[in-house]
């Protein structure tokens, strides 16, 4: 997801997206551990999205 798209969203939407992304990361980790997923890069991309969201939320508090 692009940072520009994230900045257009309000804080409530970002918090909801953050919870969904963290849940998805958890599910991906379980799938990787169970050898059900071959695309490990998906977890990396989700983590980057979480970092972007946290950055925007941190900047909006100031």
N, CA, C and O atoms as a printed pandas DataFrame, in Angstrom:
     atom_number atom_name residue_name chain_id  residue_number  x_coord  y_coord  z_coord
0              1         N          UNK        A               1    0.840   -1.168    0.000
1              2        CA          UNK        A               1    0.000    0.000    0.000
2              3         C          UNK        A               1    0.891    1.238    0.000
3              4         O          UNK        A               1    1.914    1.280    0.683
4              5         N          UNK        A               2    0.498    2.220   -0.756
5              6        CA          UNK        A               2    1.268    3.449   -0.882
6              7         C          UNK        A               2    1.030    4.357    0.314
7              8         O          UNK        A               2   -0.062    4.381    0.882
8              9         N          UNK        A               3    2.055    5.098    0.688
9             10        CA          UNK        A               3    1.966    6.003    1.831
10            11         C          UNK        A               3    0.957    7.116    1.554
11            12         O          UNK        A               3    0.291    7.595    2.472
12            13         N          UNK        A               4    0.844    7.524    0.305
13            14        CA          UNK        A               4   -0.096    8.584   -0.050
14            15         C          UNK        A               4   -1.540    8.132    0.201
15            16         O          UNK        A               4   -2.371    8.918    0.657
16            17         N          UNK        A               5   -1.826    6.876   -0.097
17            18        CA          UNK        A               5   -3.168    6.337    0.147
18            19         C          UNK        A               5   -3.472    6.299    1.644
19            20         O          UNK        A               5   -4.597    6.567    2.066
20            21         N          UNK        A               6   -2.466    5.966    2.432
21            22        CA          UNK        A               6   -2.658    5.872    3.874
22            23         C          UNK        A               6   -2.886    7.244    4.505
23            24         O          UNK        A               6   -3.663    7.377    5.451
24            25         N          UNK        A               7   -2.209    8.257    3.980
25            26        CA          UNK        A               7   -2.357    9.599    4.551
26            27         C          UNK        A               7   -3.723   10.190    4.285
27            28         O          UNK        A               7   -4.146   11.105    4.992
28            29         N          UNK        A               8   -4.425    9.689    3.279
29            30        CA          UNK        A               8   -5.762   10.181    2.970
30            31         C          UNK        A               8   -6.821    9.622    3.912
31            32         O          UNK        A               8   -7.932   10.148    3.968
32            33         N          UNK        A               9   -6.496    8.568    4.651
33            34        CA          UNK        A               9   -7.458    7.933    5.543
34            35         C          UNK        A               9   -7.460    8.632    6.901
35            36         O          UNK        A               9   -6.476    9.260    7.294
36            37         N          UNK        A              10   -8.585    8.512    7.611
37            38        CA          UNK        A              10   -8.630    9.111    8.940
38            39         C          UNK        A              10   -8.047    8.141    9.968
39            40         O          UNK        A              10   -7.737    6.993    9.649
40            41         N          UNK        A              11   -7.904    8.614   11.191
41            42        CA          UNK        A              11   -7.213    7.848   12.230
42            43         C          UNK        A              11   -7.944    6.558   12.573
43            44         O          UNK        A              11   -7.310    5.528   12.800
44            45         N          UNK        A              12   -9.267    6.604   12.612
45            46        CA          UNK        A              12  -10.045    5.404   12.943
46            47         C          UNK        A              12   -9.852    4.310   11.889
47            48         O          UNK        A              12   -9.715    3.133   12.223
48            49         N          UNK        A              13   -9.844    4.711   10.615
49            50        CA          UNK        A              13   -9.622    3.733    9.543
50            51         C          UNK        A              13   -8.226    3.135    9.653
51            52         O          UNK        A              13   -8.042    1.937    9.441
52            53         N          UNK        A              14   -7.243    3.967    9.984
53            54        CA          UNK        A              14   -5.870    3.474   10.118
54            55         C          UNK        A              14   -5.749    2.478   11.262
55            56         O          UNK        A              14   -5.061    1.464   11.138
56            57         N          UNK        A              15   -6.414    2.763   12.374
57            58        CA          UNK        A              15   -6.351    1.841   13.516
58            59         C          UNK        A              15   -7.015    0.510   13.175
59            60         O          UNK        A              15   -6.544   -0.550   13.587
60            61         N          UNK        A              16   -8.101    0.572   12.427
61            62        CA          UNK        A              16   -8.773   -0.656   12.007
62            63         C          UNK        A              16   -7.880   -1.455   11.059
63            64         O          UNK        A              16   -7.766   -2.674   11.184
64            65         N          UNK        A              17   -7.251   -0.764   10.113
65            66        CA          UNK        A              17   -6.333   -1.427    9.184
66            67         C          UNK        A              17   -5.152   -2.041    9.919
67            68         O          UNK        A              17   -4.696   -3.131    9.575
68            69         N          UNK        A              18   -4.655   -1.332   10.940
69            70        CA          UNK        A              18   -3.524   -1.822   11.715
70            71         C          UNK        A              18   -3.861   -3.142   12.404
71            72         O          UNK        A              18   -3.056   -4.073   12.396
72            73         N          UNK        A              19   -5.042   -3.221   12.994
73            74        CA          UNK        A              19   -5.464   -4.459   13.650
74            75         C          UNK        A              19   -5.607   -5.593   12.638
75            76         O          UNK        A              19   -5.226   -6.729   12.917
76            77         N          UNK        A              20   -6.155   -5.287   11.467
77            78        CA          UNK        A              20   -6.318   -6.310   10.430
78            79         C          UNK        A              20   -4.971   -6.802    9.921
79            80         O          UNK        A              20   -4.783   -8.002    9.723
80            81         N          UNK        A              21   -4.031   -5.881    9.708
81            82        CA          UNK        A              21   -2.700   -6.256    9.209
82            83         C          UNK        A              21   -1.968   -7.114   10.231
83            84         O          UNK        A              21   -1.324   -8.099    9.871
84            85         N          UNK        A              22   -2.064   -6.744   11.508
85            86        CA          UNK        A              22   -1.388   -7.536   12.538
86            87         C          UNK        A              22   -1.982   -8.942   12.636
87            88         O          UNK        A              22   -1.260   -9.917   12.846
88            89         N          UNK        A              23   -3.279   -9.032   12.485
89            90        CA          UNK        A              23   -3.931  -10.341   12.499
90            91         C          UNK        A              23   -3.488  -11.166   11.295
91            92         O          UNK        A              23   -3.251  -12.368   11.410
92            93         N          UNK        A              24   -3.378  -10.518   10.149
93            94        CA          UNK        A              24   -2.946  -11.221    8.941
94            95         C          UNK        A              24   -1.506  -11.706    9.070
95            96         O          UNK        A              24   -1.180  -12.808    8.627
96            97         N          UNK        A              25   -0.641  -10.888    9.677
97            98        CA          UNK        A              25    0.752  -11.301    9.898
98            99         C          UNK        A              25    0.804  -12.528   10.790
99           100         O          UNK        A              25    1.564  -13.464   10.541
100          101         N          UNK        A              26   -0.022  -12.511   11.840
101          102        CA          UNK        A              26   -0.051  -13.661   12.752
102          103         C          UNK        A              26   -0.478  -14.922   12.015
103          104         O          UNK        A              26    0.115  -15.984   12.200
104          105         N          UNK        A              27   -1.500  -14.807   11.184
105          106        CA          UNK        A              27   -1.968  -15.966   10.427
106          107         C          UNK        A              27   -0.924  -16.444    9.423
107          108         O          UNK        A              27   -0.762  -17.647    9.222
108          109         N          UNK        A              28   -0.225  -15.521    8.803
109          110        CA          UNK        A              28    0.822  -15.898    7.850
110          111         C          UNK        A              28    1.943  -16.640    8.561
111          112         O          UNK        A              28    2.468  -17.624    8.040
112          113         N          UNK        A              29    2.314  -16.168    9.759
113          114        CA          UNK        A              29    3.378  -16.848   10.510
114          115         C          UNK        A              29    2.988  -18.282   10.857
115          116         O          UNK        A              29    3.811  -19.193   10.768
116          117         N          UNK        A              30    1.732  -18.479   11.253
117          118        CA          UNK        A              30    1.278  -19.833   11.561
118          119         C          UNK        A              30    1.293  -20.706   10.306
119          120         O          UNK        A              30    1.675  -21.875   10.362
120          121         N          UNK        A              31    0.882  -20.142    9.191
121          122        CA          UNK        A              31    0.884  -20.893    7.940
122          123         C          UNK        A              31    2.296  -21.249    7.489
123          124         O          UNK        A              31    2.533  -22.340    6.969
124          125         N          UNK        A              32    3.221  -20.334    7.690
125          126        CA          UNK        A              32    4.619  -20.610    7.337
126          127         C          UNK        A              32    5.166  -21.725    8.217
127          128         O          UNK        A              32    5.866  -22.616    7.735
128          129         N          UNK        A              33    4.850  -21.677    9.499
129          130        CA          UNK        A              33    5.325  -22.701   10.430
130          131         C          UNK        A              33    4.739  -24.066   10.089
131          132         O          UNK        A              33    5.387  -25.094   10.290
132          133         N          UNK        A              34    3.514  -24.073    9.574
133          134        CA          UNK        A              34    2.860  -25.332    9.220
134          135         C          UNK        A              34    3.178  -25.749    7.778
135          136         O          UNK        A              34    2.634  -26.731    7.273
136          137         N          UNK        A              35    4.062  -24.991    7.124
137          138        CA          UNK        A              35    4.487  -25.276    5.740
138          139         C          UNK        A              35    3.325  -25.213    4.757
139          140         O          UNK        A              35    3.309  -25.942    3.766
140          141         N          UNK        A              36    2.352  -24.345    5.027
141          142        CA          UNK        A              36    1.204  -24.208    4.121
142          143         C          UNK        A              36    1.395  -23.058    3.139
143          144         O          UNK        A              36    0.680  -22.966    2.142
144          145         N          UNK        A              37    2.359  -22.181    3.417
145          146        CA          UNK        A              37    2.585  -21.022    2.566
146          147         C          UNK        A              37    4.000  -21.084    2.021
147          148         O          UNK        A              37    4.947  -21.365    2.755
148          149         N          UNK        A              38    4.137  -20.819    0.734
149          150        CA          UNK        A              38    5.468  -20.783    0.147
150          151         C          UNK        A              38    5.935  -19.353   -0.072
151          152         O          UNK        A              38    7.129  -19.120   -0.265
152          153         N          UNK        A              39    5.015  -18.386   -0.046
153          154        CA          UNK        A              39    5.362  -16.995   -0.289
154          155         C          UNK        A              39    5.661  -16.292    1.033
155          156         O          UNK        A              39    4.765  -15.721    1.654
156          157         N          UNK        A              40    6.928  -16.336    1.460
157          158        CA          UNK        A              40    7.324  -15.700    2.713
158          159         C          UNK        A              40    7.377  -14.192    2.586
159          160         O          UNK        A              40    7.303  -13.482    3.588
160          161         N          UNK        A              41    7.503  -13.701    1.383
161          162        CA          UNK        A              41    7.608  -12.258    1.151
162          163         C          UNK        A              41    6.317  -11.525    1.529
163          164         O          UNK        A              41    6.345  -10.333    1.834
164          165         N          UNK        A              42    5.213  -12.224    1.508
165          166        CA          UNK        A              42    3.931  -11.613    1.862
166          167         C          UNK        A              42    3.970  -11.085    3.299
167          168         O          UNK        A              42    3.438  -10.011    3.580
168          169         N          UNK        A              43    4.591  -11.827    4.197
169          170        CA          UNK        A              43    4.698  -11.389    5.592
170          171         C          UNK        A              43    5.544  -10.119    5.679
171          172         O          UNK        A              43    5.233   -9.213    6.452
172          173         N          UNK        A              44    6.592  -10.059    4.899
173          174        CA          UNK        A              44    7.459   -8.886    4.898
174          175         C          UNK        A              44    6.704   -7.649    4.424
175          176         O          UNK        A              44    6.842   -6.570    5.001
176          177         N          UNK        A              45    5.912   -7.809    3.378
177          178        CA          UNK        A              45    5.138   -6.680    2.855
178          179         C          UNK        A              45    4.096   -6.202    3.867
179          180         O          UNK        A              45    3.860   -5.000    3.996
180          181         N          UNK        A              46    3.481   -7.129    4.573
181          182        CA          UNK        A              46    2.493   -6.755    5.588
182          183         C          UNK        A              46    3.171   -6.001    6.734
183          184         O          UNK        A              46    2.614   -5.037    7.260
184          185         N          UNK        A              47    4.365   -6.437    7.117
185          186        CA          UNK        A              47    5.097   -5.758    8.182
186          187         C          UNK        A              47    5.446   -4.338    7.770
187          188         O          UNK        A              47    5.399   -3.421    8.591
188          189         N          UNK        A              48    5.794   -4.153    6.508
189          190        CA          UNK        A              48    6.098   -2.807    6.018
190          191         C          UNK        A              48    4.858   -1.923    6.075
191          192         O          UNK        A              48    4.944   -0.745    6.423
192          193         N          UNK        A              49    3.708   -2.494    5.732
193          194        CA          UNK        A              49    2.469   -1.722    5.804
194          195         C          UNK        A              49    2.162   -1.320    7.245
195          196         O          UNK        A              49    1.711   -0.202    7.496
196          197         N          UNK        A              50    2.404   -2.222    8.184
197          198        CA          UNK        A              50    2.188   -1.913    9.599
198          199         C          UNK        A              50    3.112   -0.774   10.021
199          200         O          UNK        A              50    2.690    0.134   10.737
200          201         N          UNK        A              51    4.356   -0.818    9.587
201          202        CA          UNK        A              51    5.304    0.244    9.936
202          203         C          UNK        A              51    4.864    1.584    9.364
203          204         O          UNK        A              51    4.983    2.612   10.031
204          205         N          UNK        A              52    4.361    1.580    8.146
205          206        CA          UNK        A              52    3.879    2.818    7.532
206          207         C          UNK        A              52    2.701    3.388    8.318
207          208         O          UNK        A              52    2.635    4.591    8.571
208          209         N          UNK        A              53    1.780    2.519    8.697
209          210        CA          UNK        A              53    0.606    2.971    9.453
210          211         C          UNK        A              53    1.030    3.539   10.806
211          212         O          UNK        A              53    0.536    4.585   11.226
212          213         N          UNK        A              54    1.943    2.848   11.484
213          214        CA          UNK        A              54    2.405    3.331   12.785
214          215         C          UNK        A              54    3.131    4.666   12.659
215          216         O          UNK        A              54    3.017    5.518   13.540
216          217         N          UNK        A              55    3.869    4.852   11.583
217          218        CA          UNK        A              55    4.553    6.104   11.342
218          219         C          UNK        A              55    3.555    7.245   11.186
219          220         O          UNK        A              55    3.734    8.320   11.758
220          221         N          UNK        A              56    2.510    7.004   10.411
221          222        CA          UNK        A              56    1.499    8.039   10.205
222          223         C          UNK        A              56    0.758    8.333   11.499
223          224         O          UNK        A              56    0.499    9.494   11.817
224          225         N          UNK        A              57    0.416    7.290   12.249
225          226        CA          UNK        A              57   -0.289    7.501   13.518
226          227         C          UNK        A              57    0.588    8.257   14.514
227          228         O          UNK        A              57    0.086    9.091   15.267
228          229         N          UNK        A              58    1.873    7.979   14.527
229          230        CA          UNK        A              58    2.801    8.677   15.424
230          231         C          UNK        A              58    2.955   10.128   15.041
231          232         O          UNK        A              58    3.055   10.998   15.905
232          233         N          UNK        A              59    2.974   10.393   13.749
233          234        CA          UNK        A              59    3.132   11.770   13.283
234          235         C          UNK        A              59    1.855   12.581   13.517
235          236         O          UNK        A              59    1.913   13.801   13.673
236          237         N          UNK        A              60    0.719   11.912   13.542
237          238        CA          UNK        A              60   -0.542   12.645   13.734
238          239         C          UNK        A              60   -0.764   13.020   15.197
239          240         O          UNK        A              60   -1.582   13.891   15.492
240          241         N          UNK        A              61   -0.042   12.369   16.121
241          242        CA          UNK        A              61   -0.198   12.678   17.538
242          243         C          UNK        A              61    0.503   13.985   17.917
243          244         O          UNK        A              61    0.177   14.595   18.935
244          245         N          UNK        A              62    1.451   14.405   17.107
245          246        CA          UNK        A              62    2.255   15.596   17.452
246          247         C          UNK        A              62    1.618   16.864   16.992
247          248         O          UNK        A              62    2.168   17.944   17.206
